[in-house]
Amino acid sequence: MTATVHPLGAPQARMAESRPSRPVPWVSSVLYAAVLFAGVYYDIVGDDPQHPARTAGFIAAVAALFALDAAEAHWCRTGARHRIVAAAVLILRVGLFFAVAACDSAGLSRVLFVLVPFTAYFAFGRRASLALGAGCAGALLGRYALTADGWYADAGAISDLLMFGLGLVLAVSMAAVATGEQEARRSLESTVRELTASHRQLREYAARVAELSTAQERNRLARDIHDSLGHHLTAIAVQLEKADAFRALDAAAADRAVADARWSAARALDEVRRSVRALRAEADPFSLSAALTDLVRHADTGRPRVTLGITGAETGYDADRLTALYRAAQEALTNARRHADARHVTVSLEYGPSAARLIVADDGRGLPDPAASGGASGVGLRGLRERLQLLGGALHMESEAGAGTALTVTVPRTPGGEP
């Protein structure tokens, strides 16, 4: 199971940016409470007694504003807020402001209108807020112009206009700051969610990579065991059978066979030690030409006769590529001994400018179908193909019943290797 992180597309990003922000609840609540206190206090201690119905209407309108803010906060929490709903709430709020102003005897209720651009900023953005703020200022100015002669010379009227304008500016500025903070918080929360999902995905990827690395190392060890130990154990078995067969007829040949078996056993131990050093990153430099010369010399025991030809220099090829060619030669020689009943085997190695090519050909019984090489040979060829695939190399086998077998292996030069 892997987790997939879907990036926020352009349409989704625009929707996120245009989504209404949540209003700051305490600002409007403080103003409502101040207007309510001032209105009720003036009705109680003022010189002009107010009709109880007007006071009750004033209190009811302010209570309706508190209830409207509570409902709006609930809509924001549930995510059900829409622009149409926000517009309806704004219209209803302005209507309640007028109702409060009509019932207010203290005259403080005009401060409520600074909440028009303030709340509009969260629902509709900066442009709508500025337009509504200008409209509120213009409405107050028009009221003075229509109802108060010489208002422009009245210090109280000018002061009211300036204070109201300052309140509008402060309200819009506060809304801008609050909106920016909310957007930054949403962005941070979205980033945290994405990072959490990415971290979970990376953990799953790391577990998968560890699993694949373990499987790859297991397959590599299996190939090395088959290619190196399998070859030498086969050679030991063949030499011991030869020594047993020639014990009474040719003591010298039996002794040579036992010596070759000892050599193969020593080489098997060397291969094991080299593999252990490779696992510890302590591998010794590897020379393919020298290893093939040694391999062919001990494989050439009379039947089959093995000859070796090398052209070019192995510089520019790393140890993995040279080892792959060596394992291919081991596999081909093992198959020629065990299955081909060949009289002659030729091993040809050519280091080219872009690739190295190894050809192992025998004159044995061949195969009716090169793909039907079962048993140990099938395991070995499959391991060779896997090894060469990792290096970008290739394996090709040609065989015909009674006409021998030719195995061709190519590996590319190491990228960046000197020619």
C-alpha positions as a Markdown table, in Angstrom:
| # | Residue | x | y | z |
|---|---|---|---|---|
| 1 | Met | 0.0 | 0.0 | 0.0 |
| 2 | Thr | 1.3 | 3.4 | -0.9 |
| 3 | Ala | -0.1 | 6.7 | -0.1 |
| 4 | Thr | -0.6 | 9.2 | -3.0 |
| 5 | Val | -0.4 | 12.9 | -2.4 |
| 6 | His | -2.5 | 14.9 | -4.9 |
| 7 | Pro | -1.3 | 18.4 | -5.5 |
| 8 | Leu | -3.8 | 21.3 | -5.3 |
| 9 | Gly | -4.7 | 22.1 | -8.9 |
| 10 | Ala | -5.3 | 25.5 | -10.2 |
| 11 | Pro | -9.1 | 25.5 | -10.0 |
| 12 | Gln | -8.9 | 24.1 | -6.4 |
| 13 | Ala | -6.4 | 26.8 | -5.5 |
| 14 | Arg | -8.6 | 29.5 | -6.8 |
| 15 | Met | -11.6 | 28.1 | -4.9 |
| 16 | Ala | -9.4 | 28.0 | -1.7 |
| 17 | Glu | -8.4 | 31.7 | -2.2 |
| 18 | Ser | -11.9 | 32.8 | -2.9 |
| 19 | Arg | -13.4 | 30.9 | 0.0 |
| 20 | Pro | -14.9 | 33.3 | 2.6 |
| 21 | Ser | -12.8 | 33.8 | 5.7 |
| 22 | Arg | -14.2 | 33.5 | 9.2 |
| 23 | Pro | -15.0 | 36.9 | 10.8 |
| 24 | Val | -13.4 | 37.8 | 14.1 |
| 25 | Pro | -16.3 | 37.4 | 16.5 |
| 26 | Trp | -15.2 | 39.5 | 19.4 |
| 27 | Val | -15.0 | 42.8 | 17.4 |
| 28 | Ser | -18.7 | 43.0 | 16.6 |
| 29 | Ser | -19.6 | 41.6 | 20.0 |
| 30 | Val | -17.6 | 44.4 | 21.8 |
| 31 | Leu | -19.4 | 47.1 | 19.7 |
| 32 | Tyr | -22.8 | 45.6 | 20.2 |
| 33 | Ala | -22.2 | 45.5 | 24.0 |
| 34 | Ala | -21.0 | 49.1 | 24.0 |
| 35 | Val | -24.0 | 50.4 | 22.0 |
| 36 | Leu | -26.4 | 48.4 | 24.2 |
| 37 | Phe | -24.9 | 49.7 | 27.4 |
| 38 | Ala | -24.8 | 53.3 | 26.1 |
| 39 | Gly | -28.4 | 53.2 | 24.9 |
| 40 | Val | -29.9 | 51.6 | 28.0 |
| 41 | Tyr | -27.8 | 53.8 | 30.3 |
| 42 | Tyr | -29.0 | 56.9 | 28.4 |
| 43 | Asp | -32.6 | 55.8 | 28.6 |
| 44 | Ile | -32.3 | 55.4 | 32.4 |
| 45 | Val | -30.4 | 58.5 | 33.4 |
| 46 | Gly | -31.2 | 60.8 | 30.4 |
| 47 | Asp | -33.1 | 64.0 | 30.7 |
| 48 | Asp | -35.7 | 62.9 | 28.1 |
| 49 | Pro | -37.7 | 59.9 | 29.2 |
| 50 | Gln | -38.0 | 57.2 | 26.5 |
| 51 | His | -41.0 | 55.1 | 25.7 |
| 52 | Pro | -40.6 | 51.6 | 27.0 |
| 53 | Ala | -41.6 | 50.1 | 23.6 |
| 54 | Arg | -38.7 | 52.0 | 22.0 |
| 55 | Thr | -36.3 | 50.7 | 24.6 |
| 56 | Ala | -37.6 | 47.2 | 24.2 |
| 57 | Gly | -37.2 | 47.4 | 20.4 |
| 58 | Phe | -33.7 | 48.7 | 20.8 |
| 59 | Ile | -32.7 | 45.8 | 23.1 |
| 60 | Ala | -34.4 | 43.3 | 20.8 |
| 61 | Ala | -32.6 | 44.6 | 17.7 |
| 62 | Val | -29.2 | 44.4 | 19.5 |
| 63 | Ala | -30.0 | 40.9 | 20.7 |
| 64 | Ala | -30.9 | 39.9 | 17.1 |
| 65 | Leu | -27.4 | 41.1 | 16.1 |
| 66 | Phe | -25.8 | 38.8 | 18.7 |
| 67 | Ala | -27.9 | 35.9 | 17.5 |
| 68 | Leu | -27.0 | 36.7 | 13.8 |
| 69 | Asp | -23.3 | 36.6 | 14.7 |
| 70 | Ala | -23.7 | 33.3 | 16.5 |
| 71 | Ala | -25.5 | 31.8 | 13.5 |
| 72 | Glu | -22.8 | 33.1 | 11.1 |
| 73 | Ala | -20.1 | 31.6 | 13.3 |
| 74 | His | -21.9 | 28.3 | 13.2 |
| 75 | Trp | -22.1 | 28.4 | 9.4 |
| 76 | Cys | -18.4 | 29.1 | 9.2 |
| 77 | Arg | -17.6 | 26.1 | 11.5 |
| 78 | Thr | -19.7 | 23.7 | 9.5 |
| 79 | Gly | -18.3 | 24.9 | 6.2 |
| 80 | Ala | -21.8 | 25.6 | 4.9 |
| 81 | Arg | -21.2 | 29.3 | 4.3 |
| 82 | His | -21.8 | 30.4 | 0.7 |
| 83 | Arg | -21.5 | 33.8 | -0.9 |
| 84 | Ile | -25.3 | 34.0 | -1.3 |
| 85 | Val | -25.8 | 33.3 | 2.3 |
| 86 | Ala | -23.1 | 35.8 | 3.2 |
| 87 | Ala | -24.8 | 38.5 | 1.2 |
| 88 | Ala | -28.1 | 37.7 | 2.9 |
| 89 | Val | -26.5 | 37.9 | 6.3 |
| 90 | Leu | -24.9 | 41.2 | 5.4 |
| 91 | Ile | -28.2 | 42.7 | 4.2 |
| 92 | Leu | -29.9 | 41.5 | 7.3 |
| 93 | Arg | -27.2 | 42.9 | 9.5 |
| 94 | Val | -27.4 | 46.3 | 7.9 |
| 95 | Gly | -31.2 | 46.3 | 8.4 |
| 96 | Leu | -30.7 | 45.5 | 12.0 |
| 97 | Phe | -28.2 | 48.4 | 12.2 |
| 98 | Phe | -30.9 | 50.8 | 11.0 |
| 99 | Ala | -33.4 | 49.3 | 13.4 |
| 100 | Val | -30.9 | 49.9 | 16.3 |
| 101 | Ala | -30.2 | 53.4 | 15.1 |
| 102 | Ala | -33.9 | 54.2 | 14.9 |
| 103 | Cys | -34.5 | 53.1 | 18.5 |
| 104 | Asp | -31.2 | 54.5 | 19.9 |
| 105 | Ser | -31.5 | 57.6 | 22.0 |
| 106 | Ala | -27.8 | 57.9 | 22.8 |
| 107 | Gly | -26.7 | 58.4 | 19.2 |
| 108 | Leu | -23.8 | 55.9 | 19.5 |
| 109 | Ser | -25.3 | 53.4 | 17.1 |
| 110 | Arg | -23.7 | 54.9 | 14.0 |
| 111 | Val | -20.5 | 53.2 | 15.1 |
| 112 | Leu | -22.1 | 49.9 | 14.1 |
| 113 | Phe | -21.8 | 50.8 | 10.5 |
| 114 | Val | -18.1 | 50.4 | 10.6 |
| 115 | Leu | -18.8 | 46.7 | 10.8 |
| 116 | Val | -20.3 | 46.8 | 7.3 |
| 117 | Pro | -16.9 | 46.9 | 5.5 |
| 118 | Phe | -15.3 | 44.9 | 8.3 |
| 119 | Thr | -17.6 | 41.9 | 7.9 |
| 120 | Ala | -17.8 | 42.3 | 4.1 |
| 121 | Tyr | -14.0 | 41.9 | 3.9 |
| 122 | Phe | -14.2 | 38.3 | 5.2 |
| 123 | Ala | -17.0 | 37.3 | 2.9 |
| 124 | Phe | -16.3 | 39.2 | -0.4 |
| 125 | Gly | -12.7 | 40.5 | -0.2 |
| 126 | Arg | -10.9 | 43.8 | -0.2 |
| 127 | Arg | -12.6 | 45.5 | -3.1 |
| 128 | Ala | -16.1 | 44.9 | -1.9 |
| 129 | Ser | -15.1 | 46.1 | 1.6 |
| 130 | Leu | -13.6 | 49.3 | 0.3 |
| 131 | Ala | -16.6 | 50.0 | -1.8 |
| 132 | Leu | -19.0 | 49.4 | 1.1 |
| 133 | Gly | -16.8 | 51.5 | 3.4 |
| 134 | Ala | -16.9 | 54.4 | 0.9 |
| 135 | Gly | -20.7 | 53.9 | 0.7 |
| 136 | Cys | -21.1 | 54.2 | 4.4 |
| 137 | Ala | -19.0 | 57.3 | 4.6 |
| 138 | Gly | -20.9 | 58.8 | 1.7 |
| 139 | Ala | -24.2 | 57.9 | 3.4 |
| 140 | Leu | -23.2 | 59.8 | 6.6 |
| 141 | Leu | -22.0 | 62.7 | 4.5 |
| 142 | Gly | -25.3 | 62.8 | 2.6 |
| 143 | Arg | -27.3 | 62.7 | 5.8 |
| 144 | Tyr | -25.5 | 65.7 | 7.1 |
| 145 | Ala | -25.9 | 67.5 | 3.8 |
| 146 | Leu | -29.7 | 66.9 | 3.7 |
| 147 | Thr | -30.6 | 67.3 | 7.4 |
| 148 | Ala | -28.1 | 69.9 | 8.7 |
| 149 | Asp | -27.7 | 73.3 | 7.2 |
| 150 | Gly | -24.1 | 74.6 | 7.4 |
| 151 | Trp | -22.8 | 71.3 | 8.6 |
| 152 | Tyr | -19.5 | 72.0 | 7.0 |
| 153 | Ala | -19.0 | 74.8 | 9.5 |
| 154 | Asp | -20.1 | 72.7 | 12.4 |
| 155 | Ala | -17.1 | 71.4 | 14.4 |
| 156 | Gly | -19.2 | 68.6 | 15.9 |
| 157 | Ala | -20.3 | 67.3 | 12.4 |
| 158 | Ile | -16.8 | 67.5 | 11.0 |
| 159 | Ser | -15.5 | 65.7 | 14.0 |
| 160 | Asp | -18.1 | 63.0 | 13.6 |
| 161 | Leu | -17.2 | 62.5 | 9.9 |
| 162 | Leu | -13.5 | 62.3 | 10.7 |
| 163 | Met | -13.9 | 59.9 | 13.5 |
| 164 | Phe | -16.3 | 57.7 | 11.4 |
| 165 | Gly | -13.8 | 57.7 | 8.5 |
| 166 | Leu | -11.0 | 56.8 | 10.9 |
| 167 | Gly | -13.1 | 54.0 | 12.3 |
| 168 | Leu | -13.8 | 52.7 | 8.7 |
| 169 | Val | -10.1 | 52.7 | 7.9 |
| 170 | Leu | -9.2 | 50.9 | 11.2 |
| 171 | Ala | -12.0 | 48.4 | 10.6 |
| 172 | Val | -10.8 | 47.6 | 7.0 |
| 173 | Ser | -7.2 | 47.4 | 8.2 |
| 174 | Met | -8.1 | 45.0 | 11.0 |
| 175 | Ala | -10.1 | 42.8 | 8.6 |
| 176 | Ala | -7.1 | 42.7 | 6.2 |
| 177 | Val | -4.8 | 41.6 | 9.0 |
| 178 | Ala | -7.2 | 39.0 | 10.3 |
| 179 | Thr | -7.9 | 37.6 | 6.8 |
| 180 | Gly | -4.1 | 37.4 | 6.0 |
| 181 | Glu | -3.6 | 35.6 | 9.3 |
| 182 | Gln | -6.4 | 33.1 | 8.6 |
| 183 | Glu | -5.1 | 32.4 | 5.1 |
| 184 | Ala | -1.6 | 31.9 | 6.4 |
| 185 | Arg | -3.0 | 29.5 | 9.0 |
| 186 | Arg | -4.9 | 27.6 | 6.4 |
| 187 | Ser | -1.8 | 27.4 | 4.2 |
| 188 | Leu | 0.3 | 26.2 | 7.1 |
| 189 | Glu | -2.3 | 23.5 | 8.0 |
| 190 | Ser | -2.5 | 22.4 | 4.4 |
| 191 | Thr | 1.3 | 22.2 | 4.2 |
| 192 | Val | 1.5 | 20.2 | 7.5 |
| 193 | Arg | -1.1 | 17.8 | 6.0 |
| 194 | Glu | 0.8 | 17.4 | 2.8 |
| 195 | Leu | 4.1 | 17.0 | 4.7 |
| 196 | Thr | 2.5 | 14.3 | 6.9 |
| 197 | Ala | 1.2 | 12.5 | 3.9 |
| 198 | Ser | 4.6 | 12.8 | 2.2 |
| 199 | His | 6.4 | 11.6 | 5.3 |
| 200 | Arg | 4.0 | 8.5 | 5.5 |
| 201 | Gln | 4.6 | 7.9 | 1.8 |
| 202 | Leu | 8.4 | 8.2 | 2.2 |
| 203 | Arg | 8.3 | 5.7 | 5.0 |
| 204 | Glu | 6.3 | 3.3 | 2.8 |
| 205 | Tyr | 8.8 | 3.9 | 0.0 |
| 206 | Ala | 11.7 | 3.3 | 2.3 |
| 207 | Ala | 10.2 | 0.0 | 3.5 |
| 208 | Arg | 9.6 | -1.0 | -0.1 |
| 209 | Val | 13.1 | 0.0 | -1.2 |
| 210 | Ala | 14.5 | -2.0 | 1.8 |
| 211 | Glu | 12.4 | -5.0 | 0.7 |
| 212 | Leu | 13.5 | -4.7 | -2.9 |
| 213 | Ser | 17.2 | -4.3 | -1.9 |
| 214 | Thr | 17.0 | -7.4 | 0.3 |
| 215 | Ala | 15.4 | -9.4 | -2.6 |
| 216 | Gln | 18.1 | -8.0 | -5.0 |
| 217 | Glu | 20.9 | -9.0 | -2.7 |
| 218 | Arg | 19.4 | -12.4 | -2.1 |
| 219 | Asn | 19.2 | -12.9 | -5.9 |
| 220 | Arg | 22.8 | -11.7 | -6.3 |
| 221 | Leu | 24.0 | -14.1 | -3.7 |
| 222 | Ala | 22.1 | -17.0 | -5.3 |
| 223 | Arg | 23.7 | -16.2 | -8.6 |
| 224 | Asp | 27.2 | -16.0 | -7.1 |
| 225 | Ile | 26.7 | -19.3 | -5.3 |
| 226 | His | 25.5 | -21.0 | -8.4 |
| 227 | Asp | 28.1 | -19.4 | -10.8 |
| 228 | Ser | 31.2 | -19.8 | -8.6 |
| 229 | Leu | 30.7 | -22.7 | -6.2 |
| 230 | Gly | 28.5 | -24.6 | -8.6 |
| 231 | His | 31.2 | -24.5 | -11.3 |
| 232 | His | 34.0 | -25.5 | -8.9 |
| 233 | Leu | 32.0 | -28.3 | -7.3 |
| 234 | Thr | 31.2 | -29.6 | -10.7 |
| 235 | Ala | 34.9 | -29.5 | -11.6 |
| 236 | Ile | 35.8 | -31.3 | -8.4 |
| 237 | Ala | 33.2 | -34.0 | -9.1 |
| 238 | Val | 34.5 | -34.5 | -12.6 |
| 239 | Gln | 38.2 | -34.7 | -11.5 |
| 240 | Leu | 37.5 | -37.1 | -8.7 |
| 241 | Glu | 35.5 | -39.4 | -11.1 |
| 242 | Lys | 38.5 | -39.2 | -13.5 |
| 243 | Ala | 40.9 | -40.1 | -10.6 |
| 244 | Asp | 38.8 | -43.0 | -9.6 |
| 245 | Ala | 38.6 | -44.3 | -13.2 |
| 246 | Phe | 42.3 | -44.0 | -13.8 |
| 247 | Arg | 43.5 | -45.1 | -10.4 |
| 248 | Ala | 44.5 | -48.6 | -11.7 |
| 249 | Leu | 45.3 | -47.7 | -15.3 |
| 250 | Asp | 47.2 | -44.5 | -15.1 |
| 251 | Ala | 48.4 | -43.4 | -11.7 |
| 252 | Ala | 49.9 | -40.2 | -13.1 |
| 253 | Ala | 46.6 | -39.1 | -14.7 |
| 254 | Ala | 44.8 | -39.9 | -11.5 |
| 255 | Asp | 47.2 | -37.8 | -9.5 |
| 256 | Arg | 46.7 | -34.9 | -11.9 |
| 257 | Ala | 43.0 | -35.2 | -11.6 |
| 258 | Val | 43.2 | -35.1 | -7.8 |
| 259 | Ala | 45.5 | -32.1 | -8.0 |
| 260 | Asp | 43.0 | -30.3 | -10.3 |
| 261 | Ala | 40.3 | -31.2 | -7.8 |
| 262 | Arg | 42.3 | -29.6 | -5.0 |
| 263 | Trp | 42.9 | -26.5 | -7.2 |
| 264 | Ser | 39.1 | -26.3 | -7.8 |
| 265 | Ala | 38.4 | -26.6 | -4.0 |
| 266 | Ala | 41.0 | -23.9 | -3.3 |
| 267 | Arg | 39.4 | -21.7 | -5.9 |
| 268 | Ala | 36.0 | -22.2 | -4.4 |
| 269 | Leu | 37.3 | -21.1 | -1.1 |
| 270 | Asp | 38.9 | -18.0 | -2.7 |
| 271 | Glu | 35.5 | -17.2 | -4.3 |
| 272 | Val | 33.8 | -17.5 | -1.0 |
| 273 | Arg | 36.4 | -15.2 | 0.7 |
| 274 | Arg | 36.1 | -12.7 | -2.2 |
| 275 | Ser | 32.3 | -12.7 | -1.9 |
| 276 | Val | 32.5 | -12.0 | 1.8 |
| 277 | Arg | 35.0 | -9.2 | 1.2 |
| 278 | Ala | 32.7 | -7.7 | -1.4 |
| 279 | Leu | 29.8 | -7.7 | 1.1 |
| 280 | Arg | 32.1 | -5.8 | 3.5 |
| 281 | Ala | 33.1 | -3.4 | 0.7 |
| 282 | Glu | 36.7 | -4.8 | 0.8 |
| 283 | Ala | 36.8 | -6.4 | -2.6 |
| 284 | Asp | 40.3 | -6.8 | -4.2 |
| 285 | Pro | 40.9 | -5.5 | -7.8 |
| 286 | Phe | 39.7 | -8.1 | -10.4 |
| 287 | Ser | 41.5 | -8.9 | -13.6 |
| 288 | Leu | 39.3 | -10.8 | -16.1 |
| 289 | Ser | 42.1 | -11.7 | -18.4 |
| 290 | Ala | 44.2 | -13.3 | -15.6 |
| 291 | Ala | 41.1 | -15.0 | -14.2 |
| 292 | Leu | 40.1 | -16.5 | -17.6 |
| 293 | Thr | 43.7 | -17.6 | -18.3 |
| 294 | Asp | 43.8 | -19.5 | -14.9 |
| 295 | Leu | 40.3 | -20.9 | -15.5 |
| 296 | Val | 41.0 | -22.2 | -19.0 |
| 297 | Arg | 44.4 | -23.7 | -17.9 |
| 298 | His | 42.8 | -25.8 | -15.3 |
| 299 | Ala | 39.7 | -26.6 | -17.4 |
| 300 | Asp | 42.0 | -27.9 | -20.3 |
| 301 | Thr | 42.5 | -31.4 | -19.0 |
| 302 | Gly | 42.4 | -33.2 | -22.3 |
| 303 | Arg | 38.6 | -33.5 | -22.8 |
| 304 | Pro | 37.3 | -31.2 | -23.8 |
| 305 | Arg | 40.2 | -29.3 | -25.1 |
| 306 | Val | 39.9 | -25.6 | -24.1 |
| 307 | Thr | 41.6 | -22.7 | -25.9 |
| 308 | Leu | 41.5 | -19.0 | -25.1 |
| 309 | Gly | 41.9 | -15.9 | -27.2 |
| 310 | Ile | 41.8 | -12.3 | -25.8 |
| 311 | Thr | 42.0 | -9.1 | -27.8 |
| 312 | Gly | 42.0 | -5.6 | -26.5 |
| 313 | Ala | 42.5 | -4.2 | -23.0 |
| 314 | Glu | 40.1 | -4.4 | -20.1 |
| 315 | Thr | 40.6 | -0.8 | -19.0 |
| 316 | Gly | 37.3 | 1.1 | -18.9 |
| 317 | Tyr | 35.3 | -1.8 | -17.6 |
| 318 | Asp | 34.4 | -2.0 | -13.9 |
| 319 | Ala | 34.5 | -5.1 | -11.7 |
| 320 | Asp | 30.8 | -5.8 | -12.0 |
| 321 | Arg | 31.0 | -6.0 | -15.8 |
| 322 | Leu | 34.2 | -8.1 | -15.8 |
| 323 | Thr | 32.7 | -10.4 | -13.2 |
| 324 | Ala | 29.6 | -10.9 | -15.3 |
| 325 | Leu | 31.8 | -12.0 | -18.2 |
| 326 | Tyr | 33.8 | -14.3 | -16.0 |
| 327 | Arg | 30.6 | -16.0 | -14.6 |
| 328 | Ala | 29.4 | -16.5 | -18.2 |
| 329 | Ala | 32.6 | -18.3 | -19.1 |
| 330 | Gln | 32.3 | -20.4 | -16.0 |
| 331 | Glu | 28.7 | -21.3 | -16.8 |
| 332 | Ala | 29.5 | -22.2 | -20.4 |
| 333 | Leu | 32.5 | -24.3 | -19.5 |
| 334 | Thr | 30.5 | -26.2 | -16.8 |
| 335 | Asn | 27.7 | -26.9 | -19.3 |
| 336 | Ala | 30.2 | -28.1 | -21.9 |
| 337 | Arg | 31.7 | -30.5 | -19.4 |
| 338 | Arg | 28.5 | -31.8 | -17.9 |
| 339 | His | 26.1 | -31.8 | -20.8 |
| 340 | Ala | 27.7 | -31.2 | -24.2 |
| 341 | Asp | 30.1 | -34.2 | -24.4 |
| 342 | Ala | 32.3 | -31.8 | -26.5 |
| 343 | Arg | 35.8 | -32.4 | -27.7 |
| 344 | His | 36.9 | -28.8 | -28.2 |
| 345 | Val | 35.8 | -25.5 | -26.5 |
| 346 | Thr | 37.0 | -22.1 | -27.6 |
| 347 | Val | 36.7 | -19.1 | -25.4 |
| 348 | Ser | 37.1 | -15.7 | -27.2 |
| 349 | Leu | 37.1 | -12.4 | -25.4 |
| 350 | Glu | 37.2 | -9.0 | -27.3 |
| 351 | Tyr | 37.4 | -5.7 | -25.5 |
| 352 | Gly | 35.8 | -3.2 | -27.9 |
| 353 | Pro | 35.6 | 0.6 | -27.8 |
| 354 | Ser | 32.0 | 0.6 | -26.6 |
| 355 | Ala | 31.4 | -3.0 | -25.4 |
| 356 | Ala | 33.1 | -6.2 | -24.5 |
| 357 | Arg | 32.0 | -9.5 | -26.1 |
| 358 | Leu | 32.6 | -13.0 | -24.9 |
| 359 | Ile | 32.0 | -16.1 | -27.1 |
| 360 | Val | 32.2 | -19.6 | -25.7 |
| 361 | Ala | 31.6 | -22.2 | -28.4 |
| 362 | Asp | 31.8 | -26.0 | -28.3 |
| 363 | Asp | 31.5 | -28.9 | -30.8 |
| 364 | Gly | 29.3 | -31.0 | -28.6 |
| 365 | Arg | 25.9 | -32.6 | -29.0 |
| 366 | Gly | 24.1 | -29.3 | -28.9 |
| 367 | Leu | 20.4 | -28.7 | -28.0 |
| 368 | Pro | 17.3 | -29.3 | -30.1 |
| 369 | Asp | 15.9 | -26.0 | -28.6 |
| 370 | Pro | 18.3 | -23.5 | -27.0 |
| 371 | Ala | 15.4 | -22.3 | -24.8 |
| 372 | Ala | 14.9 | -25.8 | -23.4 |
| 373 | Ser | 18.1 | -25.8 | -21.3 |
| 374 | Gly | 16.7 | -27.2 | -18.1 |
| 375 | Gly | 18.3 | -28.3 | -14.8 |
| 376 | Ala | 21.4 | -26.5 | -13.6 |
| 377 | Ser | 22.0 | -25.0 | -17.0 |
| 378 | Gly | 18.6 | -23.3 | -16.9 |
| 379 | Val | 19.2 | -21.8 | -13.5 |
| 380 | Gly | 22.7 | -20.6 | -14.6 |
| 381 | Leu | 21.4 | -19.0 | -17.8 |
| 382 | Arg | 18.6 | -17.3 | -15.9 |
| 383 | Gly | 21.0 | -16.0 | -13.4 |
| 384 | Leu | 23.3 | -14.7 | -16.1 |
| 385 | Arg | 20.4 | -12.9 | -17.9 |
| 386 | Glu | 19.4 | -11.2 | -14.6 |
| 387 | Arg | 23.0 | -10.1 | -14.0 |
| 388 | Leu | 23.5 | -8.8 | -17.5 |
| 389 | Gln | 20.1 | -7.0 | -17.4 |
| 390 | Leu | 21.2 | -4.9 | -14.5 |
| 391 | Leu | 24.3 | -3.9 | -16.4 |
| 392 | Gly | 22.6 | -3.2 | -19.7 |
| 393 | Gly | 24.2 | -6.3 | -21.3 |
| 394 | Ala | 22.8 | -9.1 | -23.4 |
| 395 | Leu | 23.1 | -12.9 | -23.7 |
| 396 | His | 22.5 | -14.9 | -26.9 |
| 397 | Met | 22.8 | -18.7 | -27.4 |
| 398 | Glu | 22.9 | -20.6 | -30.7 |
| 399 | Ser | 22.6 | -24.4 | -30.6 |
| 400 | Glu | 21.6 | -27.2 | -32.9 |
| 401 | Ala | 21.4 | -30.9 | -32.2 |
| 402 | Gly | 24.7 | -32.5 | -33.1 |
| 403 | Ala | 26.3 | -29.2 | -34.1 |
| 404 | Gly | 27.4 | -27.7 | -30.8 |
| 405 | Thr | 26.5 | -24.7 | -28.8 |
| 406 | Ala | 27.7 | -21.1 | -29.0 |
| 407 | Leu | 27.1 | -18.6 | -26.1 |
| 408 | Thr | 27.6 | -14.9 | -26.8 |
| 409 | Val | 27.6 | -12.4 | -24.0 |
| 410 | Thr | 28.1 | -8.6 | -24.4 |
| 411 | Val | 28.4 | -5.9 | -21.8 |
| 412 | Pro | 28.7 | -2.2 | -22.4 |
| 413 | Arg | 31.7 | -0.2 | -21.3 |
| 414 | Thr | 31.3 | 1.5 | -17.9 |
| 415 | Pro | 29.9 | 5.0 | -18.4 |
| 416 | Gly | 32.8 | 7.5 | -18.1 |
| 417 | Gly | 35.4 | 4.7 | -18.3 |
| 418 | Glu | 38.6 | 5.5 | -20.1 |
| 419 | Pro | 39.0 | 3.7 | -23.5 |
